[in-house]
């Protein structure tokens, strides 16, 4: 019977493929970018309004949840997660509920409507918000990150309706904003009480099943010095050289982590110096310098608190070893952070997804980890819900020029999600 249903779904998908592709193209054509990683606001409003109309057309109960700074502040206070001080003018989450038998399991699909700014649009082969298909690949900002996954979840419900197959249990779709700003939209969704028996975070996964991702902490470290002419260097204090001392010590800390921590699905913990700025001219001893770094750490084996403590201990040891820094200690700021994510490999939701993927694709899915963090951590670690991550698109396309997703990958995700709803919710 399962194979018969899958065959019916495939036939219905093929019959309606252009319609399902059209909905994704419509959403990509709407500019929903974050501004300054959400700090300066975001343009999600028009995209969310488009989805509200689509959800209502499909018969969902729809809830609009305006973003509120006080909610994120309380979330940060309660859970140590939250990116404060963002502009929330005209920014809101949308939750759609497709009701069914309350005695059956419920399943949530989580996706973010916001996208990263496209950057220099002259570098794109085609305007980023004018979706176009070339050689079976759909191009446009948000195709992979992650309007493809969000729309695939919506179309999975539509596919079941078009195939005249009843939902066995409730399906919830949470379209959130400000994910690119650190995940505040999903934090607000959790705070508002959005819950299900299982969650699928629809980020692009290269057709693999992600069951773990690394935690992350962003640090800025600022150094002062004494400026003077470079010909009189001994009269000044070089802030860049002080920063290099700290960077060398942090590289030693990273090496210690590499030797100590291993994970079956994830790469080793790492520390990347991504920005360094200081000085005004080669002939001037710089009196200011700062660097920014992102630390990626392993879930369960390491913690955010541990990373913060070991990072600060390293900076403090460098400062105490230097007479100038001891009197003028570096200033350390954490400006973004998120916990890691890990899901039990043999959980019922995981096994249900594997069954659904095999039924739809006639092959086994590969379970992997991801070095990049996303909202999976929030639904699993804070909302305490079984969570998996799967969606059309590739991580390497996220934030990239000429972002794209293969059309067949998007359509396959619709079929896989539809099978998962039937298998898990029953």
N, C-alpha and C positions, 0 to 999 in steps of 0.2 A: 504493500500500500504506500509506503514511504517513497519508493522509487516512482510509483505512478504519480504521486503528488509533485515530486521533483520534476518529472517530465512535463507535467502540466504547467509548472512555474516557468520552466525553460521556454515552452511554447508561447506563453503569455508575455514573457520578457522580450522574446524576439519580435512578437507582433507589435509591441508598444515601445520598442527601443528608441525610436526617434523622439517620441514624446518625453521619455525619461531623460534623454540627453538634453532635450530642450529646456527642461526645468533647471538643470545644472548650468547651462549656458546663461539662462536668465539671471541666476544668482551671481555668477561670476561677473556679469556685466555691471553689477552694482558695486560701487566703490565703498568698501566697509573698513577702510584702513584704520589702524591705531595711530594716534599722534603722539610722538615722543614716548613710545612704549606705554601708551595709556595715560601718562602723567599729564599730558596736555589735552587729553580727551580722545574721542573716537567717532567714526562716522557710521557706526553700525545701524543707526535708526532705520534707514530705508531698506536695508537687507532684512531686518527683523520684521518690518511691516509687510514685506513680500511673503515671508514665511507664515505670518499670522493668517493672511488670506489663503495660503495654500493649506495650512492645517485645518482651517474652518471648512474649506472645500472638501477635505477628506473626512470630515465629521469628528474632529478631535475636540475635546474640551481644552481651551487655551487659557493660560494665565500669563499676564505680563508683570514682570517684577523689576521695577526701576532700581538701578544700582544706587547704593547709599554708602557714603564714606563711613558712617557710624557702624554699619554692619561689618565692614572689613576691619575696622579698628577693634571691634569686639572679637572677631574671629582671630585676629593676631594675638589679642590678649589671652584667649582661651587655648589656642593651638600653636602659637608661634609661627603661623603662616599668614601672610597678608602683605600687600604692597600699598603703603599708605600715601595719601596726598594726591590721588588721581582725580582728574576732572570727569565728572559723571553727567554733564549736561546732555540730555537726550540719549542716554545710554541705558538700555534695559535688556534683561534676559527674557526669553520666551520659553514656556514649558507647554508641551502638547501631550495630552493623555488620551490614548485610545482604549477605552474601557472594554473589559471582557470578563470572563468568569473569575470572580474574586478568590475562588478557592484554588486557582492555578497560580503558578509563579508569574511574577512580573519581571519585565526586562526593560532597562533603560539604555538608550543610545545617547551619548554625550558628544557634542561637537561645538566648536567655537565659530562664530560668524565673522569675527574680526580677522583681518589679514595685515601683514606687514606692508608698509609703503613700498611701491615698486622701485624706488630709487630713480636713477637717471633713465627716463623712459626712452631716450634716443638709443639706448643700448638694446632695447627689445626689438625683436624681428617684427612684432606686431604690437599695437597698443595693448597694455596689460589688462585693460577692462573692456576689450573688444574680443571676446572668446572666438577662437577659430580652430577648426579641425584640419590638420595636415597629416596625411599618411597614417590615419587612425589614431592620432594623438591630439588631445584637446589642450590648447595653450591658453593661459590667462592667469592673472594673479589670484591665488586661492584655490586653484585646481587641486593641488596636492595638500595644501596646508590651509584649511582642510574642508573647503566647501564640497569637495568630492565625497568625502566620508559622510558629512552631515546630510547631503542630499541623497546619498545612497541609502541611508537609514530611513529617510522619509519615503523614498521610492520603494523600499522593501515592504512597507505597510501598504502602499498603493498597489504593488504587485500582488499581494495577497488578496486585496479587495478586487482587483481586476480579474484575478483567477477564480473569484467567488469562493475563497477559502476563509473561513472564520478565524479570527484571532483566538488562540486557546487561552491566553492570559493577557493582562494589561500590558501595553507597550507605551513607554514614556520617552519622549524626545526632548532633551534640554539643549536649546540653542543659546549659548552664553557669549557674553562680550568680555573684552579685556583679558583674554588668555595670553596674548602676546605681551601684556604688561605684567605677567607673572601668575596668572590664573585666578584673578579676583572674581571673574564671572562664576566659575564653578564653586568658589568659596561661598558666594552669596546664594547659589542654588542649594548648597548643602545647609547653610544657615536657615534657609526658608523652609527646609523640611523635605526636599525632594529625595525620595528613597525608592528602591526597587530591590528585588531579590538577586539581581545581577546587573552589572554595568558593562557596556561596551564603549570604550573611548575610541572614536572613529578616526584618529590620526592615521596618516599614511604609513604603512609598515612594510613596503616592498613585498607584499603578498605573504608575509610571515606573521606569526602570532607572537606578539610581544608580551612577556610575562614578568618583566622586570625593567626598571630604568634607574639610572644613578640619581642621587641627590646632588644638589648644587648650592654653593654659596659664593656670592660675588663680593669681593673686598676692594676698597680703595684705601691706599696707604699714602699719606702726605708727609713730606719732609721739608724742613726749613734749613737754611744755611746762611751764609754771610756773603753778599755780593762785593766784588771788587774787580779791578782790571786784571786780566789773566797774567799780565807781566808781573803782578804782585800777588800771585796765587797764594803764597803762604800767609797773606794777611786775611784771606777769606776762608769760607767753609763751603765746599762744593756739595750742594744738595743732591746732585745726580749720583755722585760717588757714594753718599750715604745710602741712597736707595738701592744701589747695586749690592752693597753689603747685605741688605735685607733680602734681596732677590736670591743671592747665592745661598743664604741660610734656608730660604723657603724651598729651593731646589733640593737641598739635603733632606728636608722634611718629606718632600715628595718621594725621594728615593727610599726612605724608610718605609713609607706606605707601600711602595711597589714590592718590597721584599716580604711584607707582613701579611697583606690581604689578597685573597683570591676569591673569585666568584664563578660559578659554573656557566652563567649566561652573560656576564658583563666584563668589559675590559678593566684593567687595574685602576685604582683611584689615581687622579692626576691633578696637577696644578698648573694653570696656563697664565703666564704674564701676557695679557692681551693689549694693554695700553701702557705707554710710559711717556710722560711729558715733563719738560723742565728746561729752563734756560732761555736766553734771548739772543745770544750771539756767541760765536767761538772765542771772542776776545773778552768775555765777561764770565767770571766765576758765578754759577747760578745759585741764587738764594732760595729757589723753590723747585720742587720736583714731586710728582706723584706717579704711582702706577696703579693699574687695576688688574685684578686677577679673578679667574673663576676656578673654584675647586669643585671637582666632581668626586663624589664619594659613594661607597657601596651601601645599599640598603641592608638593615639589620646588623651587618658586621661593623658598621660605623654609624655615627650619629652627627646631627648638625651641631649639637653642643660640644661634642668631642672636637670637631673640625674647628669651631670657633676658639676653643681653649688652646689647642695645639698651635693654631695660627698665631694667636696673641702671645703665647709663651715664646714662640720663635722670634717675633718682632721685639718683644721685651728683652730677650737675651742679647740680641744685637744692640739694642739701645744701651743696655748696662755695660756692654763691652767697649763702648765708644764714649769718651768724655763729653763731647759736644751733644750727642744724642741723649745721654743720660740726663742732661739739663734741659734739652729741647726734644722731648720724645716725639716720635712719629704719631700722627693722628690716624686711627684706623676706623673706617666706616663700613658697615655692611649695608649694601643698597638693594640687594635682591637675594632671595634664598628659597629653596624648596626641598622637601624631604624626598627620599628615594621611594621606589615602588617595587613590590615583589608579591607575586601571586603563587599560591600552592600549585605545583605542577600537575597534581592529580585531582584537583577540585572538580566538582560536577559541572560547573560552568565551562571549565577548560575542556573537559571531555566532550561536553555537548557541542562546543564549537568545533572540535576536531572532527566529530561525526558529521556535522553540517558542512564543513569545508570539503571533506572527502566525498560526500554525496553530491555536492554542487560541482566540484572540480575533478572528481575521479582521481585524486591523488592525496597524499598525506601533506598536512601543513607542518612547517618547521617552526618549533618554538624557540624563541631567541630573546635576548635582552637588548636594550637600547641605551646608548650613551647620553641621549638627549632626554631631559625631563619634560613632563607634560602633566595634564590634569589627572592622569591615572593615580598619581600619588595621593591626591585629595580624596577621591572616592574610596580608595582602598584603606588608607592609613587613618583618615579622619572620619569619614562617613561609615567606615567599617563594613563596606559592602564588597562582595566578590567582584573583581574587576579584571577585564582583559582589554588588550589594545590591538585593534585591527582596523585597517581601512585602505582604500585605494590610494596610490601615490607612493612616492619615495621620500625619505628624509633628505636626500641630497637635493631635492627640488624645493624644499622649504626655504623661503626667503630668497630664492634664486632668480636671476634674470631668465626670462623665457620659461617660467614655471609651467609645468605641464603634467598631465596624467593620461595614460593610454585609455582610450574609450572602453575597450573590452575589460580592462581592469575595474573601471567604475561599474560597468554592467555586471561583472562577476560578483562584485561586492554586494550589489542589490540581491542577487540570488542567494549568496551565502547568508546574508542577514535574514532573509525571509525564511530559509531553512532553519536558522538558529532560533528564530521566534517560535516556530512550530515545535522544534525539538526540546528547547529548554523550558518554555512556558507550560508545556503539557504536564 
